[in-house]
């Protein structure tokens, strides 16, 4: 009984002669990779639930009925009620709106900033690259949760502030990853040719570099989204994120934790919702990175 | 080799100086007047003026920065605006309590996840790998406060063997804190281990595909020997950085977990000082975190150099 397997000789994969459209290629990948398909399906279900929440539950997430407080799961309230008599299921269904809305906005902003800065650093090189990387290193050295807390206490807990704060915290890591990917593209002949044609940095970035690093950016998006969801829910849990009575999963766990012996479902339901969303994002990131040959785990480090 | 070492240390110091500037600027440039914010809107003008004077707010920012750094280098981080005690001593006390959690966490997370990661890598695509990979995927998909809440449900309520909250203040002794350390440490270790397991698995798979492992096996070495003598040292190399990053991440991770368990550590101090706008304490914690981060990265780089002969010789040649 051997626990070791002699690996097959690595078969070099022929690059496709014609690059298919990005959407078509993504669709093929999703169909062939079970992890990516399951992950994206889970995320899609979460988005649907968040959008259709008013249709799915007759209860309002912020209106409580004090005479029906702290009920266990039953026919009227499938997941019970919390200490204010609010329907837990309704709060969980609506809770995705805040989590998804803020997280998607924050991730898009982070990725956009990170991609532009990363590509610029790789293309321009020289002092811009040096200075940028030094500053980003210094930002990375400060714990993200502390940076977030300081920004939020200074500017208030509005969604816009949180989106901005998350971007500040996560841009350095995205820049590192994108810069690494772009550095592999910059020496290519077609970039040199574009430079020789006299194209500007912005045009080279958009037409030559970006199309060749979309894989990395997409995987980075899925992965960063999972981190952002976790960070934002932690912030809400600590009382610095969503303001009560907003339905939010992190906030719900914080509110119902003290009553966990009476109504465990009130804490467990948002936990399950949060965990499934992040598992979905992680599965999607894993599946896509494996299918596209992006070394996700190493990039996460 | 020596020049490589020197370059790394100088770069680390540069990062630290830049971080301290950023920390100082971020905290000092909080909108509004610091003195008014600390004292609240109802403070009398004379009280605000007194605090402004005490904080030297009338002097230019660079002068205050120089003074702060000079003090920090001598272990003097100023006085807390809330307790009135020296920040250095206060932060040190909380930091010591957190170090207890960090020690237990790192010990369990690193040993446990290396074993699991290597197992998953060796049994690639068979049931032990599937099991370990699935569990670690879930581990990295739940925030620390969720793990902590579930652990409290299991070990403090269902089977009441460990305390759910700490009842001692920051001056508690190690003996008093010891029973309370396990649940916070377990929460952090589970989240932290998930990342290390994945990294270790990938590097073991990479290494086991290498020619020298095949050679070792063809020499007739036992599986155990191949793994311990040939595969593990190389597989550890990329894992080192993930471990270092995770140790640095701990500084932030404790913020959530310590608040769940009311553990008197640096994370709890961080949150309360942010709430109270205790600026000297926030600055001190941020600076110490930056030092921990930079030191961990430096240690990982040096460790990687010690483990990787290629890096050593390259360093030697450039000299």
Boltz contact constraints between the chains, C-beta under 6 A:
constraints:
  - contact:
      token1: [A, 3]
      token2: [B, 122]
      max_distance: 6.0
  - contact:
      token1: [A, 3]
      token2: [B, 223]
      max_distance: 6.0
  - contact:
      token1: [A, 4]
      token2: [B, 223]
      max_distance: 6.0
  - contact:
      token1: [A, 7]
      token2: [B, 209]
      max_distance: 6.0
  - contact:
      token1: [A, 137]
      token2: [B, 15]
      max_distance: 6.0
  - contact:
      token1: [A, 138]
      token2: [B, 15]
      max_distance: 6.0
  - contact:
      token1: [A, 138]
      token2: [B, 18]
      max_distance: 6.0
  - contact:
      token1: [A, 138]
      token2: [B, 19]
      max_distance: 6.0
  - contact:
      token1: [A, 138]
      token2: [B, 22]
      max_distance: 6.0
  - contact:
      token1: [A, 141]
      token2: [B, 19]
      max_distance: 6.0
  - contact:
      token1: [A, 141]
      token2: [B, 290]
      max_distance: 6.0
  - contact:
      token1: [A, 141]
      token2: [B, 293]
      max_distance: 6.0
  - contact:
      token1: [A, 141]
      token2: [B, 294]
      max_distance: 6.0
  - contact:
      token1: [A, 142]
      token2: [B, 286]
      max_distance: 6.0
  - contact:
      token1: [A, 142]
      token2: [B, 290]
      max_distance: 6.0
  - contact:
      token1: [A, 143]
      token2: [B, 251]
      max_distance: 6.0
  - contact:
      token1: [A, 143]
      token2: [B, 252]
      max_distance: 6.0
  - contact:
      token1: [A, 143]
      token2: [B, 289]
      max_distance: 6.0
  - contact:
      token1: [A, 144]
      token2: [B, 252]
      max_distance: 6.0
  - contact:
      token1: [A, 145]
      token2: [B, 252]
      max_distance: 6.0
  - contact:
      token1: [A, 145]
      token2: [B, 255]
      max_distance: 6.0
  - contact:
      token1: [A, 146]
      token2: [B, 270]
      max_distance: 6.0
  - contact:
      token1: [A, 146]
      token2: [B, 286]
      max_distance: 6.0
  - contact:
      token1: [A, 149]
      token2: [B, 274]
      max_distance: 6.0
  - contact:
      token1: [A, 153]
      token2: [B, 274]
      max_distance: 6.0
  - contact:
      token1: [A, 154]
      token2: [B, 30]
      max_distance: 6.0
  - contact:
      token1: [A, 154]
      token2: [B, 31]
      max_distance: 6.0
  - contact:
      token1: [A, 230]
      token2: [B, 143]
      max_distance: 6.0
  - contact:
      token1: [A, 233]
      token2: [B, 143]
      max_distance: 6.0
  - contact:
      token1: [A, 234]
      token2: [B, 143]
      max_distance: 6.0
  - contact:
      token1: [A, 234]
      token2: [B, 256]
      max_distance: 6.0
  - contact:
      token1: [A, 237]
      token2: [B, 145]
      max_distance: 6.0
  - contact:
      token1: [A, 257]
      token2: [B, 149]
      max_distance: 6.0
  - contact:
      token1: [A, 261]
      token2: [B, 157]
      max_distance: 6.0
  - contact:
      token1: [A, 271]
      token2: [B, 146]
      max_distance: 6.0
  - contact:
      token1: [A, 275]
      token2: [B, 141]
      max_distance: 6.0
  - contact:
      token1: [A, 275]
      token2: [B, 142]
      max_distance: 6.0
  - contact:
      token1: [A, 278]
      token2: [B, 141]
      max_distance: 6.0
  - contact:
      token1: [A, 279]
      token2: [B, 141]
      max_distance: 6.0
  - contact:
      token1: [A, 282]
      token2: [B, 137]
      max_distance: 6.0
  - contact:
      token1: [A, 282]
      token2: [B, 141]
      max_distance: 6.0
  - contact:
      token1: [A, 297]
      token2: [B, 198]
      max_distance: 6.0
  - contact:
      token1: [A, 297]
      token2: [B, 199]
      max_distance: 6.0
  - contact:
      token1: [A, 297]
      token2: [B, 202]
      max_distance: 6.0
  - contact:
      token1: [A, 301]
      token2: [B, 241]
      max_distance: 6.0
  - contact:
      token1: [A, 301]
      token2: [B, 242]
      max_distance: 6.0
